[in-house]
Amino acid sequence: MNFDSPTSQPGVSSVLRKVLVTKIQTIPLRVPFRDPLYKIAVGGHRSHQEILIVRLETNEGVTGIGETMAWRRLGSVETIASLRAAIHDLLSPLVIGRSPFDLALIIREMNQALDKSLYAKAPICDAIYDIQGKLLGVPVYELLGGKVRDKLGACSVVTIKDSLEETLAGAQDSYERGFRAFNVKVGPNSRETDLRNIRAIRDNLRDAIIRIDGNASMNFDDALWLLKRAENYDIDAAEQLLSLWDIEGLAELARRTCIPIMVDESIATEHDLLQVIGRRAATVFQTKIAKNGGIWGCRNLWTIGAAAGMRIYPGNHPCTSVSTAAVMQMAAAWPGDLLEGPFAAGITDALANDIVQNPLMVSGRHVYVPNGPGLGVTLDEDAIQSMRMDK
């Protein structure tokens, strides 16, 4: 199929069409966790998050930024080195010399040049949106249809602790700060310990919304055992208890419990979500900026999932205000309902430092939409230099 040259297409002024991307810079960072023994339901403890900031420069001096990371857990095999290689060796030639208003065409060509690799494509996509907004003098949400909401509630992630007392203390602290939805990790301990934690949090926080998250760490028998007993504690959803490939297992769990099943690691692309929908394996799904290819990929998934009647759980890996702002721009322009998800866990709980001059405004559990042009955040160069991995 033939496509018209983007330079011949109407809709963007000739002045804006003269703006071209001239350089891609990748900035590897080691951002410390607040808890030096940070742990999810799979993998070992970690003291820091490996983040990669991508900065696009243009011939008019306008720059755009995006964020990704080397998560290195289920669903992510990327390292900082592999992300930089993919971006500089394969993707940057498709972006440099192009108009930032050629985003759709750039994404198509990146997909043709490199299959999947959404962690590498996400920050490029978001940086291009950032440039578009700055050139037009509007927030990204204006490019996505206009603002529907000014703020979005976030949940608190209850991470794995060595004792019940520590687990409850963490949940209570978040509750006192205004959080009312909790993502409780399960799986690495015995199923009896997981049930004890769920029961104790429900007893302590009677009006809380509780969701449990296994990070794909459980076998079918333990997952079913836990779900049947957790039905007594008003659990809003059970996230990714089984391995990411076990869609049939998730579908069977959905048939055998009244607790709604949520998927996260099982979904990278639109095709993944269509499989989940077709097999009735879940009724809730989580997106993450890096995992799902930035604003472009996440919006596609939200549209498909909403059409299937699924609930949307906006998420992120622990990240800075850059990826959090990308979620907020999407949320601002989304006309449907959104759950209180872990999209802001990095800036509200997990990370010790941020990397922007103007961190997102947080009040209690609510994160407010930034209204500056583009993503609405500006890098703090001093903070960047202090955490660079390559200095």
C-alpha positions in Angstrom: 0.0 0.0 0.0 1.3 3.4 -0.9 1.2 6.3 1.5 1.4 10.0 0.7 4.5 11.8 1.8 3.9 13.3 5.3 5.3 16.6 4.0 2.4 16.8 1.6 -0.4 16.2 4.1 -2.4 19.2 5.4 -3.1 19.9 9.1 0.2 21.2 10.4 1.5 24.6 9.4 4.5 24.9 7.1 6.4 26.6 9.9 6.0 23.7 12.3 6.9 21.3 9.5 10.3 22.8 9.4 11.0 21.6 12.9 13.1 18.4 12.7 14.6 16.0 15.2 18.3 16.4 15.1 19.7 14.3 17.9 18.7 11.5 20.4 20.4 11.4 23.7 20.1 8.5 26.2 20.8 9.2 29.9 21.2 6.1 32.1 20.4 6.7 35.8 20.6 4.7 39.0 17.7 6.1 41.2 17.7 4.7 44.7 14.6 3.2 46.3 13.5 4.6 49.7 13.7 1.1 51.1 17.2 -0.4 50.2 15.6 -3.8 50.4 12.8 -3.0 48.0 11.1 -6.2 46.7 8.1 -7.2 44.7 6.6 -10.7 44.6 9.4 -12.1 42.3 13.1 -11.6 42.1 15.5 -10.5 44.8 15.8 -7.2 46.8 17.0 -4.1 44.9 18.5 -0.9 46.2 17.9 1.2 43.1 15.9 1.4 39.9 17.8 1.5 36.6 16.1 4.2 34.5 16.9 5.5 31.0 15.8 9.0 30.1 15.6 9.7 26.3 15.9 13.3 25.2 15.2 14.3 21.6 16.6 17.6 20.3 15.3 19.6 17.4 16.8 22.2 15.0 14.6 24.9 16.7 16.0 24.2 20.2 12.8 22.5 21.5 13.5 19.3 23.3 11.3 16.4 24.3 11.8 13.7 27.1 10.6 10.2 27.8 11.4 7.6 30.3 11.9 3.8 30.3 13.8 1.4 32.6 15.6 -1.9 32.8 13.0 -3.7 34.9 14.5 -7.1 34.5 11.6 -9.1 35.9 8.8 -11.1 34.2 8.0 -9.6 30.9 11.2 -7.5 30.7 14.5 -8.8 29.5 16.0 -5.4 28.8 19.2 -4.0 30.3 20.3 -0.4 30.1 22.9 -1.5 27.5 20.4 -3.3 25.3 17.9 -0.4 25.5 20.6 2.1 24.4 21.8 -0.2 21.6 18.2 -0.6 20.3 17.6 3.1 20.4 20.9 4.3 18.9 21.5 1.5 16.4 18.1 0.7 15.1 15.5 3.4 16.1 17.3 6.7 16.0 17.9 6.6 12.2 14.1 6.4 11.8 13.6 9.5 14.0 16.5 11.9 13.2 15.7 14.2 10.4 11.9 13.7 10.8 9.2 16.0 11.9 7.8 15.4 15.3 4.4 15.5 13.7 5.2 12.3 11.8 4.6 10.3 14.9 2.3 7.6 13.4 4.6 7.1 10.5 7.7 6.9 12.8 5.9 4.3 15.0 5.0 2.2 12.0 8.6 2.2 10.8 10.0 1.5 14.2 7.7 -1.6 14.4 8.9 -2.7 11.0 12.6 -2.3 12.0 12.3 -3.9 15.5 9.6 -6.3 16.6 8.0 -5.5 20.0 10.9 -4.0 22.1 8.3 -1.7 23.6 10.6 -0.6 26.4 12.9 0.9 23.8 10.1 2.6 21.8 8.1 4.0 24.7 10.4 6.9 25.6 10.8 7.9 22.0 7.0 8.0 21.5 6.5 10.1 24.7 9.4 12.5 23.9 7.8 13.1 20.5 4.4 13.9 22.2 6.4 16.2 24.5 7.9 18.1 21.6 4.5 18.4 19.8 2.9 19.9 22.9 5.8 22.4 23.4 5.7 23.5 19.8 2.0 24.1 20.0 2.1 25.5 23.5 -0.4 23.0 24.9 -0.3 20.0 27.3 -0.3 16.6 25.7 -3.8 16.0 26.9 -5.0 18.7 24.4 -3.4 16.5 21.6 -5.4 13.5 22.9 -8.8 15.2 22.9 -8.8 17.7 25.7 -9.1 17.6 29.5 -11.8 15.4 31.2 -10.3 15.4 34.7 -7.9 17.5 36.8 -6.6 14.7 39.1 -6.5 10.9 39.5 -6.4 8.8 42.6 -3.5 6.5 43.0 -3.2 3.3 45.1 -0.5 2.4 47.6 1.6 -0.7 47.0 2.1 -2.9 50.1 5.5 -4.5 49.4 6.9 -7.7 50.9 8.1 -7.2 54.5 9.7 -9.7 56.9 7.0 -9.5 59.5 3.3 -8.9 59.7 3.9 -5.9 61.9 6.1 -4.2 59.3 3.5 -5.0 56.6 0.7 -3.5 58.6 2.7 -0.5 59.6 3.4 0.3 55.9 -0.3 0.0 55.0 -1.3 2.1 58.0 1.2 4.9 57.0 -0.3 5.0 53.5 -3.8 5.1 54.9 -3.0 8.0 57.2 -1.5 9.9 54.2 -4.9 9.6 52.4 -4.7 6.4 50.3 -7.8 4.2 50.2 -6.8 1.6 47.6 -4.0 -0.9 48.3 -2.1 -3.3 46.1 -1.0 -6.1 48.4 1.8 -8.3 47.1 1.3 -12.1 47.5 3.2 -15.2 46.3 6.7 -15.3 47.6 5.6 -16.5 51.1 3.4 -19.4 52.0 -0.2 -19.2 51.0 -1.1 -19.2 54.7 1.1 -16.1 55.2 -0.5 -14.4 52.3 -4.0 -15.1 53.7 -2.9 -13.8 57.1 -1.6 -10.6 55.6 -4.9 -10.0 53.6 -7.0 -10.7 56.7 -5.0 -8.4 58.9 -5.1 -5.5 56.4 -8.8 -5.9 56.0 -9.3 -6.0 59.8 -7.2 -2.9 60.2 -8.5 -0.9 57.2 -12.2 -1.7 57.0 -13.1 0.8 54.3 -10.1 0.2 52.1 -10.1 -1.1 48.5 -7.8 -4.2 48.5 -6.3 -5.8 45.4 -3.8 -8.6 45.6 -0.9 -8.9 43.2 1.2 -12.1 42.6 3.6 -10.7 39.9 3.1 -14.0 38.1 4.7 -16.0 40.9 2.1 -18.6 42.0 1.1 -22.0 40.8 -2.5 -22.8 40.0 -3.3 -24.8 43.1 -1.9 -22.2 45.5 -3.6 -19.4 43.6 -7.0 -21.1 43.7 -6.6 -22.0 47.4 -5.8 -18.3 48.2 -8.6 -16.9 46.1 -11.3 -19.1 47.5 -10.4 -18.1 51.1 -9.8 -14.4 50.2 -13.4 -14.2 48.9 -14.3 -13.5 52.6 -12.4 -10.3 52.6 -13.9 -8.2 49.9 -11.0 -8.3 47.4 -11.6 -6.0 44.4 -9.3 -7.9 42.0 -6.5 -10.4 41.9 -3.7 -9.3 39.7 -1.5 -11.7 37.6 -1.3 -14.6 40.1 -0.1 -17.1 37.4 2.8 -17.0 34.9 2.4 -14.5 32.0 2.0 -17.3 29.5 -0.8 -19.2 31.4 -3.8 -17.5 29.9 -5.8 -20.7 30.1 -5.0 -21.0 33.8 -6.1 -17.4 34.5 -9.3 -18.2 32.6 -9.9 -21.2 34.8 -9.3 -19.2 37.9 -11.8 -16.6 36.7 -14.4 -19.4 36.3 -13.8 -20.7 39.8 -13.8 -17.5 42.0 -16.0 -14.5 42.4 -12.9 -12.3 42.8 -12.3 -10.4 39.5 -9.0 -11.5 37.8 -6.6 -8.8 36.5 -3.7 -9.2 34.0 -0.5 -7.2 33.9 2.6 -9.1 32.8 0.5 -11.1 30.3 -0.2 -8.0 28.2 2.4 -6.2 26.1 0.6 -5.7 22.8 -2.9 -5.3 21.5 -2.9 -8.9 20.4 -2.1 -10.0 23.9 -5.1 -8.2 25.2 -7.4 -9.6 22.5 -6.3 -13.1 23.6 -7.2 -12.4 27.2 -10.6 -10.9 26.1 -11.4 -13.8 23.8 -10.6 -16.4 26.5 -12.4 -14.4 29.3 -9.2 -14.7 31.3 -9.6 -11.4 33.1 -12.0 -8.4 33.5 -9.4 -5.9 34.7 -6.0 -5.0 33.1 -3.0 -2.9 34.0 -0.9 -0.8 31.6 2.5 0.6 32.2 4.2 3.3 30.1 7.5 1.4 29.5 5.9 -2.1 29.2 3.3 -1.1 26.7 5.0 1.3 24.4 4.4 4.7 25.9 1.3 6.9 25.5 0.6 5.6 22.0 0.5 1.9 23.0 -1.3 2.4 26.3 -4.1 4.4 24.7 -4.6 1.7 22.2 -5.0 -0.9 25.0 -7.3 1.4 27.0 -9.6 1.7 23.9 -9.7 -2.0 23.2 -10.2 -3.0 26.9 -12.9 -0.4 27.4 -14.8 -1.7 24.4 -14.7 -5.1 25.9 -16.1 -3.8 29.2 -12.9 -4.3 31.1 -11.8 -2.0 34.0 -8.6 -0.1 33.4 -5.9 0.0 36.1 -3.3 2.7 35.2 0.1 1.6 36.4 3.8 2.0 36.1 7.0 0.4 37.2 8.5 2.5 40.0 9.4 5.6 38.0 10.0 9.3 38.2 7.7 12.2 37.4 8.4 11.8 33.7 6.5 8.5 33.2 4.0 9.5 35.8 3.3 12.7 33.9 2.8 10.6 30.7 0.0 8.6 32.5 -1.5 11.8 33.9 -1.7 13.3 30.4 -3.5 10.1 29.1 -5.8 10.1 32.2 -6.7 13.8 31.8 -8.0 13.1 28.3 -9.7 9.7 28.9 -13.5 10.0 28.9 -14.1 6.7 30.8 -13.6 5.4 34.3 -10.1 4.6 35.7 -9.3 2.7 38.8 -6.9 4.0 41.4 -3.8 2.2 40.2 0.0 2.2 41.0 0.9 4.7 38.2 2.5 7.0 40.7 4.1 4.5 43.1 7.6 5.8 42.2 6.9 9.4 43.3 4.6 8.7 46.2 6.3 5.7 47.8 9.1 3.7 46.1 11.8 6.1 44.9 14.0 8.3 47.1 14.7 11.0 44.5 13.0 12.6 41.5 14.7 14.0 38.5 12.5 17.0 37.6 12.5 20.7 38.6 8.7 20.6 39.0 7.5 17.3 40.5 3.9 16.5 40.0 1.5 17.9 42.7 0.3 15.2 45.1 -2.3 15.7 47.8 -3.2 12.6 49.7 -3.9 9.9 47.2 -4.6 12.3 44.4 -2.1 13.2 41.7 -2.8 16.4 39.7 -2.5 16.8 36.0 0.4 19.0 35.0 -0.8 21.9 32.8 2.5 23.1 31.3 3.2 22.5 27.6 4.1 18.9 26.5 4.3 16.4 29.4 4.5 19.4 31.7 7.8 18.5 33.5 11.3 19.7 33.1 14.5 17.8 33.9 16.6 18.9 36.9 20.1 18.7 35.4 21.8 18.7 38.8 19.7 15.7 39.9 20.4 14.0 36.6 24.2 14.4 37.0 24.2 13.1 40.5 22.5 9.8 39.5 24.1 9.1 36.1 25.5 5.6 35.7 28.0 6.6 33.0 29.7 9.6 34.7 
